[in-house]
Amino acid sequence: MKRSVNCEIYDEVLLITLDRPKANAIDALTSHELGEAFVSFRDNPKLRVAVIIGAGERFFCGGWDLKAAAQGEAVDADFGPGGFAGLTELWDLNKPVIAAVNGLAVGGGFELALAADLIIAANTAEFFVPEATLGIIPDSGGVLRLPRRLPKAIAIELLMTGRRMDVEEAKKYGLVNRSCELKVLQEKAIQWAHEIAQSAPLSLAAIKAVIRETEQLDLESAYAKMRSGEIEAYQKMLKSGDAKEGPLAFSEKRSPKWKGK
């Protein structure tokens, strides 16, 4: 059986392509494949940054496969490691993920993009969550992440109406970091990933961990949490050889040689 998820390695960057015509929709099996890809990325010390993109030009991801749902696949089915789409609940992934949104990000496809750390989108991409018009809600992160990423009133509007948000609006609200022509999207995403990969891997891990552990706290409490010694990735970074290598390389006017330890 042909796999719906393809992985390619570009030095320290993993490119994950969702390839399930016609809409790159995700059923339980495809979600398991995505989960395996993201877990493999998480556990491979040679890989620094992942890029998730959809095959084709029209769809990044059409969300949950409603045909599978109509045939009996339950909304609470086992979607594998990382939850739906392999990323929406992969809480211990302390490496950067870029969503390269090449087309429509619909429902669970929008939720997959929201679960990434950064988004670069083709100029023709659109984002929407139509679940309320189908009798359900986007509970793989949409209803939780959108109000944290957008002005609350805008998030509620999108959730309750299912209207489409284009790239320019998404950029206005800071939801999309960058945009480009579709024909260069993959190239630009991989190039961006390589730029990010130049930073120390333990620093990137600490950034993700600190943000995750403190984002719901007030500033004083966030400082206390960060200094408490409870955030493992932050402590590992502080005690690492890389934390010494960075300043040394700077003083010696050379590029740092990160070892991730």
N, C-alpha and C positions, 0 to 999 in steps of 0.2 A: 504493500500500500504506500502510495506517495505521501511523504510527509508534508505538512502544511507550514512548517517552520524550518527555514534554512539559515545556517550560521556560517559566516566567513570571518577570518581573522586577518586584520591589517596591522601587523606588528603588535602593539599593546591594546588595540581597539577591536572589539567584537561587534560585527554587524549582524543583527538578527532581522531577517526578513519574513514577514507574515505573508504567505502566498497561498491563499485559498479562494480562488475565483468563485463567484463573480465579485463579491463584496468584502472578501477577507473577514467574513463573520467567524465568530469563535464558538465552537461547541466544546463539550467537556474534553474530548480527545485533543483538540487543538490547544486548549488551555493547559493541559498536561505537558504538551510539547513546549509551549512557551515557558512554563515553570521549570522544566528541565534545562532549558537554555539559560534562564536567568540564574538558576542555582549553580550551574556549571561555571558561569561567569563569576559569580560570587566566590566560588571555591578555587578558582584558578589564579594563583599569585602573579602569573605573567600578564594577565589581562587587567587593564586599568579603567577603561571606559567602555560602555556599551551604547550602541545606537540601535533603536527599534524603528523599522520602516515598513510600510506596506508595499506589496508588489503592485505593479500597474500604475495607472494615472488617475483613476477616479476615486478609489477608496483607500484610505489609510487602514481603517477597520470599521466594518459595519456593525460592530457590537456583538451581542449575544445572538447566536444563530436561532432565529425564531422558528425556522423549519424544524430544527431539532427539538425546540420547545413544544411545538405542535404535535410532534411525534412521541412526546412523553418525557423529554429531558426536564427534570425538575429545576426550579430556580435555585434550590439549595443543593444541587448535585455536587459531587466531589469534583472540583475544578483543579485539583492538584496543588503542588507546592506553590506558595505565593498567592493563592486565591485566584479569582477570575483573571484570566490573561497572564497569569504567572508573576505579576508584579504588584497588583493592587494591595496585597497584604503580605508582601515579603519584607517584613519589618527589619530583619537583620542584614539587609544589603547595604553595606557602607561604601559602595563604589558609585560613581556618577553614571546616570543613564540619561541619554538624550533621545527624545522622541522626534523623529523626522517625519512630520505629518505631510504626506504627499497628496492627500485628497480629503474626502469626507471622513471626519472622526465622529461616528454616530454612537450614541448611547455608551455601551461598554468600550467602544473605541475611543471615545472622549475620555472615559475613565482611565483607560490605559495610558493615554497621553498625560493626564493629570498626575498619574502615579510616577511619571518620570521626573527627574530633577530639573530638566531644561527642555524647551521646545523650540525647534526650528521648523518652519512651515513653508510649504509652497504658497505662492501668492494666491492660488486658487483654492486653497484649503478652506473648509468650513467645519465648525464645531457645533454639535447640538445633542441634547438629551431628550428624546421623544417619549420616554417611558410613561409619563403621566397620561399621554394620549392613547396609550396601549393598555392602561389599567394596572400598571406597576410603577415602581420608582427606581431610579438609578442607584441601587444600594451596594454597588461594588466601588464605592468611593465618590460618585458624583454628588449625592445629596450631602456628603460630609466634607468633601474637599472644595467644591465650588464656592460655598459661603466663606471659606477661608482664603480663597485666592482672588475673589472678585468682590466689589461692593455688594453688601448683602442683598439689597433690592434688585440688583442686576442678576445675581445668582438665583434668587427666588423666581424672577421672571423667566429665566431660561428653564428652570426646573418645572415650572407650572405650565408653560406654554409650549415648550419644545422648539422655540424659534431658533433660527440659525445665527451663529455669530461668525462673521467673516474675519479674515486675518488682521485687517486694519483695526477693527474694534478690539480684537484679542490683544493686539500689541498695545493699544491705548491703555488697557487695564493691566498691562504687565503679565498677561497670561502666556503670551508668546514672546520669546526673547528676540528671535531673528526671523526674517523671511527672505525668500529668494525665488528665482524662477525654478519651476519644477525640474527642468532638464539638468540643473546643477545641484539639486537638493542633496542627493546622496553624497556627492563629492564634498559639498560644503559641510555636511554633518560630520563626516569622517575627519575632515580637516580640523573642525572645531574640537572634536574628540581628542585628536592628537595634541592640540594646544593645551587642553585641560590636563592631559596625561603628563605634561612636563612638570606639573606640580607634584610635590611629594605625596605618595600614595597614602601614607599614614595621616597626613594633614587633610587630605580629601575625606578620609574615613572619619576623622575627628570632627570635621565640619558637619557632615551629615548626622553624626551621632549627637553632637551638642544641640543642633537645631531641633532634632526629633525629641530630645529629652527636655527641652526648655521652652518650646514655642508656645505652650499654653500657660506659662508662668509670667508673673510681672517681672520687671527687670531685676529688682533686688533679689527675688527668689531664684531667678535664672542664674545670676552670678553665684549664689550660694550652691545651687545644684552643680554648676560647672566646677566649682572649687571643692566640692565634697569628696572627690575621689571615687564617686560611684559610676562615672561614665567611663567605661573600660577603654574605648577607642581613644578618648582624650588622654587618659593616663599613659596608654601605650605610646602615643605620639610624643608626650613630654619626656619619656624615659628612653626614647629611641636614639640610635646612632644618627639617623637622618636629621634629628633636631640639632645635632652638632655639625653635621655635614653642610647644611644650608648656609649658616653664617661663615663657616670656614671657606666654602667655595666662593662666597661673595667676596671675602677679604682677599682671596687669592686670584680673583678675577677670572674664574673658570666656571663652567657649567657643573652643577651638582651631580653626583653619582648616587642616586637613591637606591637603597637596598630594601626598603620596606620593613626595616627592623632597627 
